[in-house]
Amino acid sequence: MTEEEIQTSIDAHRARNTELRKQLTLKTVALSDARPVDVHFWAGDQHDAAMLGRELFKKGFLVKLLAPASDGGRASRWNVDAGALIPPEDILGDRLTERLVRMAADCDAVYDGWGTEL
């Protein structure tokens, strides 16, 4: 991923996070309270997925899924999902978003976003 592609990804996540912040606020979610959060990534192959899983684990995430994503019977990419207890305020912020985008890029993967149960 080039630096321009990284910045484009960060900007897209920033826009998405702005909307998510509005939705969480409307649902009266306490943004400063830690809660289970899942982060989602795509990697091109098993090696890249494993390297990303290792980096996520080193950063305190529990890797929940590291598996090929089937596309018509043939694995075309790998899904990596991980979770941690994180205040929504942190995952909505630019600092953590940039870290996740760059971590993924360093492992030849793509950060796809995050979610939490309401």
C-alpha positions as a Markdown table, in Angstrom:
| # | Residue | x | y | z |
|---|---|---|---|---|
| 1 | Met | 0.0 | 0.0 | 0.0 |
| 2 | Thr | 1.4 | 3.4 | -0.9 |
| 3 | Glu | 1.3 | 6.3 | 1.5 |
| 4 | Glu | -1.5 | 7.9 | -0.6 |
| 5 | Glu | -3.5 | 4.7 | -0.3 |
| 6 | Ile | -3.0 | 4.6 | 3.4 |
| 7 | Gln | -4.2 | 8.2 | 3.8 |
| 8 | Thr | -7.2 | 7.5 | 1.6 |
| 9 | Ser | -8.1 | 4.5 | 3.8 |
| 10 | Ile | -7.7 | 6.6 | 7.0 |
| 11 | Asp | -9.9 | 9.3 | 5.6 |
| 12 | Ala | -12.6 | 6.8 | 4.6 |
| 13 | His | -12.5 | 5.3 | 8.2 |
| 14 | Arg | -12.6 | 8.8 | 9.6 |
| 15 | Ala | -15.8 | 9.5 | 7.7 |
| 16 | Arg | -17.4 | 6.2 | 8.7 |
| 17 | Asn | -16.4 | 6.8 | 12.3 |
| 18 | Thr | -18.1 | 10.2 | 12.3 |
| 19 | Glu | -21.4 | 8.5 | 11.3 |
| 20 | Leu | -20.8 | 5.7 | 13.8 |
| 21 | Arg | -20.3 | 8.2 | 16.6 |
| 22 | Lys | -23.6 | 9.8 | 15.8 |
| 23 | Gln | -25.4 | 6.5 | 15.9 |
| 24 | Leu | -23.7 | 5.4 | 19.2 |
| 25 | Thr | -24.6 | 8.8 | 20.7 |
| 26 | Leu | -28.2 | 8.5 | 19.6 |
| 27 | Lys | -28.3 | 5.0 | 21.3 |
| 28 | Thr | -26.9 | 6.6 | 24.5 |
| 29 | Val | -23.8 | 4.4 | 24.4 |
| 30 | Ala | -21.2 | 5.6 | 26.9 |
| 31 | Leu | -18.2 | 6.4 | 24.6 |
| 32 | Ser | -15.7 | 6.4 | 27.4 |
| 33 | Asp | -16.6 | 3.0 | 28.9 |
| 34 | Ala | -14.6 | 0.0 | 27.6 |
| 35 | Arg | -16.7 | -2.6 | 25.8 |
| 36 | Pro | -16.1 | -5.5 | 23.5 |
| 37 | Val | -15.1 | -4.3 | 20.1 |
| 38 | Asp | -14.2 | -6.4 | 17.0 |
| 39 | Val | -11.9 | -5.3 | 14.3 |
| 40 | His | -12.0 | -6.7 | 10.8 |
| 41 | Phe | -9.3 | -7.2 | 8.2 |
| 42 | Trp | -8.7 | -8.8 | 4.8 |
| 43 | Ala | -5.4 | -10.4 | 3.8 |
| 44 | Gly | -4.4 | -11.8 | 0.4 |
| 45 | Asp | -3.0 | -15.1 | 1.6 |
| 46 | Gln | -2.5 | -17.3 | 4.7 |
| 47 | His | 1.0 | -16.0 | 5.5 |
| 48 | Asp | -0.1 | -12.3 | 5.5 |
| 49 | Ala | -3.2 | -13.2 | 7.6 |
| 50 | Ala | -1.0 | -15.1 | 10.1 |
| 51 | Met | 1.5 | -12.2 | 10.3 |
| 52 | Leu | -1.4 | -9.7 | 10.9 |
| 53 | Gly | -2.8 | -12.0 | 13.6 |
| 54 | Arg | 0.5 | -12.1 | 15.3 |
| 55 | Glu | 0.8 | -8.3 | 15.3 |
| 56 | Leu | -2.8 | -7.9 | 16.6 |
| 57 | Phe | -2.0 | -10.4 | 19.4 |
| 58 | Lys | 1.1 | -8.5 | 20.3 |
| 59 | Lys | -1.0 | -5.3 | 20.6 |
| 60 | Gly | -3.4 | -7.0 | 23.0 |
| 61 | Phe | -6.1 | -8.2 | 20.7 |
| 62 | Leu | -7.6 | -11.7 | 20.9 |
| 63 | Val | -7.6 | -13.2 | 17.3 |
| 64 | Lys | -11.1 | -14.7 | 16.9 |
| 65 | Leu | -10.9 | -15.7 | 13.2 |
| 66 | Leu | -8.2 | -16.3 | 10.7 |
| 67 | Ala | -9.6 | -18.2 | 7.8 |
| 68 | Pro | -9.9 | -18.2 | 4.1 |
| 69 | Ala | -12.9 | -16.5 | 2.6 |
| 70 | Ser | -14.5 | -18.6 | 0.0 |
| 71 | Asp | -15.3 | -17.1 | -3.3 |
| 72 | Gly | -17.1 | -19.7 | -5.5 |
| 73 | Gly | -15.2 | -22.5 | -3.8 |
| 74 | Arg | -11.8 | -21.0 | -4.1 |
| 75 | Ala | -10.2 | -18.9 | -1.3 |
| 76 | Ser | -9.3 | -15.6 | -2.9 |
| 77 | Arg | -8.5 | -13.8 | 0.4 |
| 78 | Trp | -8.2 | -14.4 | 4.1 |
| 79 | Asn | -10.5 | -12.9 | 6.8 |
| 80 | Val | -8.9 | -11.8 | 10.1 |
| 81 | Asp | -11.1 | -10.8 | 13.0 |
| 82 | Ala | -9.9 | -9.8 | 16.4 |
| 83 | Gly | -11.4 | -8.4 | 19.6 |
| 84 | Ala | -10.5 | -6.4 | 22.6 |
| 85 | Leu | -12.1 | -4.3 | 25.4 |
| 86 | Ile | -11.8 | -0.8 | 24.0 |
| 87 | Pro | -13.7 | 2.4 | 24.8 |
| 88 | Pro | -15.6 | 3.5 | 21.6 |
| 89 | Glu | -14.0 | 6.9 | 22.0 |
| 90 | Asp | -10.6 | 5.2 | 21.3 |
| 91 | Ile | -11.7 | 3.2 | 18.3 |
| 92 | Leu | -13.5 | 6.2 | 16.9 |
| 93 | Gly | -10.4 | 8.3 | 17.1 |
| 94 | Asp | -7.8 | 8.9 | 14.5 |
| 95 | Arg | -4.8 | 7.6 | 16.4 |
| 96 | Leu | -6.1 | 4.0 | 16.8 |
| 97 | Thr | -7.6 | 4.0 | 13.3 |
| 98 | Glu | -4.2 | 5.1 | 11.8 |
| 99 | Arg | -2.4 | 2.4 | 13.8 |
| 100 | Leu | -4.8 | -0.3 | 12.5 |
| 101 | Val | -4.6 | 0.8 | 8.9 |
| 102 | Arg | -0.8 | 1.0 | 9.0 |
| 103 | Met | -0.4 | -2.4 | 10.9 |
| 104 | Ala | -2.6 | -4.0 | 8.2 |
| 105 | Ala | -0.6 | -2.4 | 5.4 |
| 106 | Asp | 2.7 | -3.6 | 6.9 |
| 107 | Cys | 1.3 | -7.1 | 6.7 |
| 108 | Asp | 0.0 | -6.7 | 3.2 |
| 109 | Ala | -3.6 | -6.6 | 4.5 |
| 110 | Val | -6.4 | -4.1 | 4.6 |
| 111 | Tyr | -8.2 | -2.8 | 7.7 |
| 112 | Asp | -12.0 | -3.1 | 7.0 |
| 113 | Gly | -13.4 | -1.5 | 10.1 |
| 114 | Trp | -14.8 | -2.3 | 13.5 |
| 115 | Gly | -18.0 | -3.1 | 15.3 |
| 116 | Thr | -19.6 | -3.6 | 18.7 |
| 117 | Glu | -22.9 | -5.0 | 20.0 |
| 118 | Leu | -25.4 | -2.6 | 21.2 |
